[in-house]
Each structure stands twice: as C-alpha cells, then as structure tokens.
Amino acid sequence: MIVVLAVAIVLMFLVVAGPHPRSYGIPSSADVPTLKPGDHILVRSGHGNIGRGGFVVFHFSGQKFTRIMRVVAIGGDRVSEGSAGNLELNGLPDKEPYLPAEADTENVPILTVPVGFVFVMGDNRGNSEDSRFLGPVSLRDVVGRAVIRWWPLTRLGGL
C-alpha cells in the first residue's frame, strides 16, 4: 500500500512539475502567508508559461543564491504605486487576492518592465527585498516556475 502511494505521488509530481522537477526549501518570510519558512516547493525548470500571479525561482543578476517570489508584471507591463497602498498595473489598481488585507505596497517605481524581464514582489511586502529595490529579473536568470508546495503535507497544494 505504501509503495503504491509513493509511486502515485512521484507520478503526480512528474506530471505537474515536468520531467526535470527541482525541489526548493523556503528560507525566508518574504512570501508569508502564502509560503512560509520550512515549506518545500517543486519547480518546473525553464521560463515557459510564466505569467502574472505565479511564483518563480530565480537569481538576481550578480547574485549566486536563489530566491522565490511572485511575478506581478511581465515584459511590456507598466508598474507603479497606487494611491491606496496597492500596486497599479498598466494604470489600473491590480487585484492581488493572495495578499493579506493589511498589506501595503510601497516603494514601487514607475517603470515599464522590459521585454524578456519580469517584475517580482514578495507577498510579505514589508519584508521583501524584491524588484522594487533590485530591479526587474531577466528571464535568463529564472530557474523555473513553482507549481506545487509538497511539504509540509498539511499544506500540500498547487501554487
């Protein structure tokens, strides 16, 4: 029974995360409450199918360690700080249902994200060193897209 369950889980991960999934542990609180320190995620390698709202694992240029953050804008999008403590995307308030109600999005520069880049931000906006401070992330620096949180099992689910 346990062997059958283990095989089923491995097959599910391969279907969801592709043929070369990578596992990453979450080291910081930059994406709390969605991702918590100690959570583990599976990442689909490459930078295909990256869109607004999903999580990516990446390197900021010149840094060797990996980070995970949510993509809030893609190439060609214009980002700015809204008047009510929210993110504005292409001149309109961006609905970010994954953020806690008390989240306040500050320090967003007014910029158009270059094609071939993404603008990333942590869900824990007050404790996230992200594109607001380090600039957009080149798709060349993206390791892959997070597809599932697999640990702890009590928090198992898609991202």
C-alpha positions as CSV (number, residue, x, y, z in Angstrom):
1,M,0.0,0.0,0.0
2,I,2.7,2.5,1.0
3,V,4.7,1.6,-2.2
4,V,1.6,2.3,-4.4
5,L,1.0,5.6,-2.7
6,A,4.7,6.6,-3.1
7,V,4.7,5.7,-6.8
8,A,1.4,7.7,-7.3
9,I,2.9,10.7,-5.6
10,V,6.1,10.6,-7.7
11,L,4.0,10.2,-10.9
12,M,1.8,13.2,-9.8
13,F,4.9,15.3,-9.3
14,L,6.3,14.4,-12.7
15,V,3.0,15.3,-14.4
16,V,2.7,18.6,-12.6
17,A,6.3,19.6,-12.5
18,G,7.6,18.1,-15.8
19,P,10.4,15.7,-16.4
20,H,13.1,17.6,-14.5
21,P,11.4,19.0,-11.4
22,R,13.6,20.6,-8.7
23,S,12.7,21.0,-5.1
24,Y,13.5,24.1,-3.1
25,G,13.0,24.9,0.5
26,I,11.6,28.3,1.5
27,P,14.3,30.1,3.7
28,S,12.7,33.4,4.5
29,S,9.4,35.1,5.3
30,A,9.3,37.2,2.1
31,D,6.2,35.4,0.8
32,V,4.3,34.8,4.1
33,P,1.4,33.9,4.4
34,T,1.5,32.0,1.1
35,L,4.9,30.4,1.5
36,K,6.4,30.0,5.0
37,P,9.9,29.2,6.1
38,G,10.3,25.5,6.0
39,D,7.8,24.9,3.2
40,H,9.2,23.0,0.2
41,I,8.1,23.5,-3.4
42,L,8.6,21.8,-6.7
43,V,9.7,23.9,-9.6
44,R,9.2,23.2,-13.3
45,S,12.5,24.1,-15.0
46,G,12.7,26.8,-17.7
47,H,10.9,30.0,-18.2
48,G,8.0,29.0,-20.3
49,N,4.4,29.7,-19.1
50,I,5.5,32.4,-16.7
51,G,2.7,34.8,-16.1
52,R,1.4,37.3,-13.6
53,G,0.5,35.9,-10.2
54,G,2.7,32.8,-10.3
55,F,5.9,32.1,-8.3
56,V,9.3,31.8,-9.9
57,V,12.7,30.7,-8.6
58,F,15.5,33.0,-9.9
59,H,18.8,34.7,-9.3
60,F,19.1,38.5,-9.3
61,S,21.9,39.4,-11.7
62,G,25.2,39.1,-9.9
63,Q,23.9,37.1,-7.0
64,K,24.6,33.4,-6.7
65,F,21.8,32.4,-4.3
66,T,18.3,31.6,-5.5
67,R,15.1,33.4,-4.5
68,I,11.4,32.7,-4.9
69,M,8.9,35.5,-5.4
70,R,5.6,36.2,-7.1
71,V,5.6,37.6,-10.7
72,V,3.4,40.8,-10.6
73,A,4.3,42.1,-14.0
74,I,5.7,40.8,-17.3
75,G,7.6,42.4,-20.1
76,G,5.6,45.4,-21.5
77,D,3.6,46.0,-18.3
78,R,3.8,49.4,-16.6
79,V,4.0,49.2,-12.8
80,S,3.5,52.0,-10.2
81,E,2.4,52.5,-6.7
82,G,-1.3,53.1,-6.3
83,S,-2.9,55.7,-4.1
84,A,-4.5,53.2,-1.7
85,G,-1.3,51.2,-0.8
86,N,-1.8,48.9,-3.7
87,L,0.1,48.0,-6.9
88,E,-1.0,49.7,-10.1
89,L,-0.6,47.7,-13.3
90,N,-0.9,49.4,-16.6
91,G,-2.6,52.4,-14.9
92,L,-5.3,50.3,-13.0
93,P,-5.3,49.0,-9.5
94,D,-4.1,45.4,-9.5
95,K,-6.3,43.0,-7.6
96,E,-4.0,40.7,-5.7
97,P,-6.3,38.4,-3.8
98,Y,-3.4,36.4,-2.4
99,L,-2.2,39.4,-0.3
100,P,-3.3,39.8,3.4
101,A,-5.8,42.6,3.8
102,E,-3.3,44.7,5.8
103,A,-0.6,44.5,3.0
104,D,0.7,47.9,1.9
105,T,2.6,48.1,-1.3
106,E,5.1,50.9,-1.1
107,N,8.3,52.0,-2.9
108,V,7.1,50.8,-6.3
109,P,9.0,52.7,-9.0
110,I,7.1,53.9,-12.1
111,L,8.5,51.8,-14.9
112,T,7.7,49.7,-17.9
113,V,9.1,46.2,-17.5
114,P,11.4,45.5,-20.4
115,V,10.5,42.6,-22.7
116,G,12.4,39.5,-21.5
117,F,12.1,40.5,-17.9
118,V,9.6,40.1,-15.0
119,F,8.9,42.3,-12.0
120,V,8.7,40.2,-8.8
121,M,7.5,41.0,-5.3
122,G,7.1,39.1,-2.1
123,D,3.7,38.6,-0.6
124,N,5.1,39.9,2.6
125,R,5.6,43.4,1.2
126,G,7.1,44.9,4.3
127,N,9.8,42.2,4.5
128,S,10.8,41.5,0.9
129,E,13.9,42.6,-1.0
130,D,12.4,42.4,-4.5
131,S,12.2,44.2,-7.8
132,R,11.2,47.4,-6.1
133,F,14.7,47.6,-4.8
134,L,16.8,45.4,-7.1
135,G,15.0,45.9,-10.4
136,P,13.3,43.5,-12.9
137,V,14.6,40.0,-13.3
138,S,15.8,38.8,-16.6
139,L,14.1,35.6,-17.9
140,R,17.6,34.3,-18.4
141,D,18.0,34.4,-14.6
142,V,14.8,32.4,-14.0
143,V,15.4,28.8,-12.9
144,G,11.8,27.8,-13.2
145,R,8.1,28.2,-12.2
146,A,6.9,26.9,-8.8
147,V,4.0,24.5,-9.4
148,I,3.3,22.8,-6.1
149,R,4.0,23.0,-2.4
150,W,4.8,19.5,-1.3
151,W,5.9,19.9,2.3
152,P,4.6,20.0,4.9
153,L,1.9,17.6,3.8
154,T,-0.7,19.6,5.8
155,R,-0.1,22.5,3.3
156,L,0.2,20.3,0.1
157,G,-1.2,22.2,-2.8
158,G,-0.7,24.0,-6.1
159,L,0.8,27.4,-6.4
